[in-house]
Structure formats: structure tokens, C-alpha cells
């Protein structure tokens, strides 16, 4: 079996309400372009992945996937995932890690269909469901966080994570205090400052949320700031969660571990090079008795791929659901659901195991890149 063709179909997600997810992203604008990546074999099987999100159009990536990665893929055996992954990672200077990740997800989807097994069974088959936590957008005032946290707790989510309102570190502490008071002392809370603080600010915020019993302190400093993260970790008892956007793919994790700059590793299939890279990272973390917390994948199919990784490994604790949940779901017939006990169950069909809404994609398609 050989890969005969690679295409990216652009399709529109419309009606996205205005939301803010931090200074690293522009606010959502109503319409975004997603991409359906299709790897087609000479025997008629197809592997799929999605590109793009409500904040990052697939148009930013898809041309480089066709120009840079397609020539490497056509004519190859799709089961040679490791060899192909090494080859496409060498091209990261000419494409994006999102493209590399999408190709790898599509290859795993093909592998599962060929084997007749869901991806999580191919990865390791550790479990079939994982606990979920809700992750806030940026809100205008403290009351909105309190209301959302109480609703999250009532719906059975295992934790609530705050993305602060961008009003300075003092305002962030006030939000954390108000939410803790509202949900009580026993409910898990996290803070994700999205790389906003200086070292001094991060130390002050970290000490404050330590006293409030927060579960982890995520991305307190700039994504490449290993030096100050190591200093910060020495000063704080609350676990530090970094490396989500630390520059590079799988190999970029090594200096964070050797510098003892983070307590947990972080990544997802979209930003770190696909399922192959995430599984390797999970095992790397396990060797150091660390957890590998999987970040939201940016679109529905990436989240399915992330869930397969989590269900194939033992050392990832929570599945991230970014709120509002409905805005993050598009392009599947039946999307992932958090049940009343706050659990998300992995699909058990071959490959990714979900049904893509091809009718929706055809009706909203704007271009096909070949």
C-alpha cells in the first residue's frame, strides 16, 4: 500500500461569537477557515486530520503542507510512520509544526483503519476514559469567572482553569481569590497566565495562589525562558506547568527537564508534531516520573487525537475543554461529550474512530489544495 495523494480542503466555520483567549491571539472575528487534510492510498483508504482553529486559520499553514510535505509523502508506505515522521520533522523550517502534526495524525488514522483498531489501542490501551477540566476564556470582570466556575463545578467537571482578564497581576490574584471563595476549598483550580508575567510578578502571583490551594501554575513566564522558570520553581511549592509552546518539537523538552525548570511537561498533537511526538514525550516524562498534560488541540479532530494519546498512556491527568465548549466543536457528526461525572470517553472505532461531517465540509468548502 502506498500514499497516492495528499489534499487540504478549506471549509468555513461561521457565526463564531467574539471571544478573547489572551494577547497571543487576536479576538475571534466571526469566521475562520479550517482545513481537512486527506491522505489517500492506492487501495482507496483515507486518513484524515484537521488544520486550523477559531483563532488560527488553516490558510496560515495549508500551502506549506502541500508544497513542503506532500512531495515527501506520495509513494510512501503509510505504515512507515516513524521514518516518515523523522523525514517531515526535518522540514520544520519550511512548514509549521501544525502541518507536521496534521500529517502524523492522518497517518495514525490510516494505521488504525488498516489494523481495524482505535488509535489508543495501538498506542498502548491504558484506559478508555479520562477526567475533564474546563478552561475559561478571558472575561471582563470577576463575576463572570465566579459564575462560570460554579456552573463548571455543577456540571461535574473535575477542575476549572482560569485564563485571567489582562488587567495586571494584582487583578489576576483578585479573580483567583473570588473563584476560590465561590467554589470552596476542595475543588481543583488552576491558573494559566499565558506567558504574561515578569519573574517578579510570577513569584508574587505564584505565592498567592499557593496559599489559595491551586493545583498548578501554568505558563507563568515567556515560553522560552528556561532560566527564570528554573529560578521560579525553586521558590514556589505549587507545581509549574510549562513547555506548551516552548520552541521546537519533541527534542525541545530535554533542556527543560535537565534544567529542572518545570514540574510537568505540556503539549498536544497540533503544536508538537502529532501523535508520534506526543507519545514519545509521554514516555520521556514517565522516565522522570513526570506527567505529560495534554493541551486543547484547537479543533474537534485534534481533540479526538489528543484523547487517543491520553487513553494510551498512564501519565496524563486531565482532558482540557476550552469554554465556551460549543464554539470549539465543528466538523464532526458526533463530537466528544463530557458526561455527568466529568469524564470523556474515547471513540472505539478504527483509527480516530469518529465520523467526519463530509456533507458540512462540502457545503462550506472554499478551496481544495492539491
N, C-alpha and C positions, 0 to 999 in steps of 0.2 A: 504494500500500500504506500502511495506517495501523495504528498500535498500537491494538488493540481492548480489551485488558485487561492488568492487572498483578496478580499474586498472589504471596504468600510462603507456602510450605508449611513448617511447622515439622516437623522429624523428629529423633529422638533418636539420639545416639551413646552407647552404654552400655559398661560394662566398662573405663573408662579408669583405668589404674593411677595412683597418686598420684605426681605429679612437681612439681618446683619450677622456675620459669623466671624468678626474680627477684622483688624486692619490689614491682614494679609490677603483678604478677599474683598473685591468690590461688592456692595449690596446686590442682591438678586434683582433682576430687571424685568421679569415677566415672561421671558422666553429664553430657552437655552437649547443648544444643539447637542444631541447625544450621537454616539456612533455605534452601530452594530458591526463588530469585527467577525468575519466569517472565514474560517479555514476549511476549504472543500477538498476532499480527497478524490483520487481517480476511481474509487469504488463507490462514490456517492455519499459518504458520511460527511457530516459537517460538525465542526467545533466552533463555539461562539463565545464572545465576550462583549462587554460594553465599554466604550470610552466616554469620558466627559461626566459632568455633574451639573447641578443647578448654578454653580459658581464658576465652572471652567468648561467652556465649550469644547466639544470634541474637535472642532475646526483648528484648535491650537496644536493638535497632535497628529491628526489622521494623515495628512500629506506626508509627514516624515515616516510614518509606518509603512506606507506604500512604497515610497522612494528608497528607504534605507533598509527595511526589514524584509519586505516581500521577496527581493532577489535572493536572500539567504534561505527562505522557507520553501519556495517552489522546487519540487523534485525531491524533497527530503522525506524520509520515513517519519511520520508524526509521533511514533513511539520513541524516537531518539531524543527525548525531551532534554536530558542532561546535556548532550552535545549541542543541541540547538540553543539551549539557554546560554551556554558559555559563548557561543558564537554571536548571539544577538546582544548580549551584555557588552561585548567589545565595541558595539556601535553606539554606546550611550552618548557620545559627544555629538552625534548626528541625528539623534532622535530624543525621546524622553523616556524616563522610567515608566511613565504611564503606558506608553506604547509597548515597551518590553513586557510589562505586566499583563497587558491585554492579550498579547500573543501567547504568553505562557498559560494563562487561564484557558484560552481556546484549545491549546494542546492538551491540557489536562481533561477538558470536557470531551475531546476526541478519545483520549485514552480510556476514560470511563465508559464511553459508549462502545468502544471496541471490546472491552473486558466484560461489559454488562454489569458494571458495579458503580455505585456512587463514589465520588472522589474521596470522601472521608474514609472509606474502606481501603482505598489504595494508599492513602497517607498513613493510616495506622489503626483506624477503627477503635478509638479510645472511648467514645460516648456518642449519644445520639441527640443530646440537647444541652444547652448551656444557659446560665442565668444572664439576664439582660439588665443594663442600666440605661437611664435616659440622660441625654446630653443637651443642655439648653442652648438656644441661640443667644445673642446679646439682646438684653431687654433695656428699656428706657428707665425703669425705676425699680426699686427694691420690691414693691408689692407684686410685680409681675413674676419675679423669681419665687417669692413665697407661694403664690397661688399655683404656679406650675409644679413646684416641689411637692406640695400637698397632693395635687392631682396624681403626680407620678407615684407617690407612695401608695395612694389609694388603689391604683391600677395594678399593684403587685410588683412593680419594678424593684430590683434588688438594691438600687442605688440611684443617686441623682448627682450629675456633674454640672458645675457652674462655669459658663463662659462669661466673664464679667462685663460690665457696661461701658468700659473705656472712659471712666471718669477719674482715673488716678488710683493709685494703690490703696489710699485711705478709703475710697468709695468701695473698692473691691472687698475690703475687710468688713465694711458695714453690711454688704449683701450677704457675706458668709455668716455673719452673726445672726442676721434676721432669719435666714433659712434654717440654721441650726436650731434656733429657738422655736420655729414653727413645727419642724418635723420631729423634734425630740432628740435625746442623746444617743439612742440606739440605732438610728437609721444611717446607713452609709452615705457620706457626702464626699465629693472630690472637687478640686479647683483646677481648671485648665486656663492658665493666663495667656496662652498662645504667644509665647516668646516676648512678652511686653516689658518685663522689668529689668532694671539695672540690678547688679548684685546686691546692693544695699536694700533696694526695695523688695527684692525677692526674699531676703533674710527677714525683713520685718513682716511681710505677709506670711511667710512660712511659719514663723514663730506664733503668729496669731492663730492660724488655722490648726497648728499643732494643739494649742490649748482648747480649740473647739472640737477636737477629735476627728478631724478629716482623715479620710482613708489614704489619699495620695495627693501630691502636689505635682501637677503636670506642666511640662514645658515652661518653667519659670523664667528661663533665660534664652538668649538667641540660640538658634538651632545648632550652630557650630561651636558654641562657647564651652568646650570641654573643660578648660582651665577653671572658670568660675563655677561651673556645675560641681566639679570635684570639691572646691572650697565650700560651696553651699551645703553639699551633702555631709561634710564633716561637722557643720554647725547645727544641722537640724536632725531631729529624730523621725519626723514624718517621711515616709518613702518618697523619693524623687522618681518621676516617670519622664524620661526624655527619649530622644532619638527618633521621634516620629518623622521629622524632616531633616535629620542630620544628613548632610550632603553625601550622596552615593548610595550604592545598593548594599548587598549582603556584607561585603568586606568592610564597609564603613562602621560596623558595630564594634569591631575589635578594639580600637583605641578607647572607646567609652568604657569597655569592661576593664581593660588594663589600667586605665586612669582612675577606676572606681568612682566614676562621675555620675552614675545613675543606679537606682535600685532595681528597676525593671527596664526591659527593652520594649520598643514600640514600633509598629509598622503595619502595613496592610498590603494587599496584592497590587493595589494601584500605584503606590509610591515607592515600593521596594523591589519591584521586578517580578511580581507574580507569585503563584503558589509555590513554585520551586524555591524561591528565595525565602519565603516566609517559613516553610518547613525547615530549611537549613538553619534559619535564625532561631526558631523554637528549640531545636536540638542544641545549638550553641548555648542558648540561655540555660537550658536544662543542665548542661555540663557544669555550669557555675551556680546551680540551684537558684536560678532567677526565673521569674515569669516573663512571658512574652505577651504583652497585652495588644490585642488586635484593634486597630483604629477603624472607624467607619470608612467604607470603601468608596463613597461618593455617588454610587448609583446602585440600582437593585441587584444587578447580576454580580457586581463586585462584592456586595454584601453576602450573597449566597456563597461565593467562592471563599470569602473570609470565614464563614460559618463552617464550611467543609474543613478548612485548615484547623479551626478550633476543635472540631469534633474528632480530628485525627491525632491530636497531641494532648498531653496531660497538663501542660503548664501555662494555660491561658485562662484567666478567671472570668471575665465579663465580656459579653457581646454589646457593642455600643449602638444605641439607637439615637440618632440626632433628631431633635424636635424642631418644628412640627413634623411628625412621622409621615404624614400623607404626602408632603411636598417631596420627600426623599424617595418615594416609590413611583416607578414609571417603567413601562415596557414589558412587564410580566403579566401573565393571565392571573396567577395566584402568587402574591408576594409573601414574604416572611411575616409571621404573626407572633407577637408576644402574648402568651396565654395568661390566664388569671393568676398563675403562680410566678409570673415574671420569667418564664422560660421560653426559649426559642428552639424549635425542633428542626433538625437538618433534613433536607429533602432526601428521599431514599431511592429515587430513580437513577438510571445510569448517567454518568458524567455529573454535570451540575444538578441534574435531576429536576429542573423546573421547566415550565412551558413558556417560551417567549411569545409575546403577543405580536406575531408577524403581521396580522391584519392592521393593527395600530401603526406599526412601523411603516408598512406600505402606504398607509393613508396620510402619514405625516412626513414622508421622506422628501428630502430636498436635493440630494445628490448621492451618487454611488461612485466611490473612488476605486479604480482598478489598477 
